[in-house]
């Protein structure tokens, strides 16, 4: 079982949901460490990321290696299906541009 790390945006988003969606999202995150759930690799400019589908929501994550070569799943963004890919791609582009200026 892999360790699952959750970004602050994901924590806030889940906390702001109604009880039933919040429960479903937490359950899905719990299963993600075993790579269970509707997981799909993303393509194009989001290559290297994966999505976990939970009802009308999508969690975007990627795999990293922690100390001692243990794989870690980092959940970096969550949003409703209708807007997640455009919003995440824009945020990722902005982050990359800000790092370039440093």
Secondary structure, DSSP 8 states (H G I E B T S, - for coil): --EEEE-HHHHHHHHTS-HHHHHHHHHHHHHHTTT-SEEEE--GGGTT-EEEEETTEEEEEEEEE-GGG-EEEEEEEEEETTTHHHHHHHHHHHHHHHHHT-
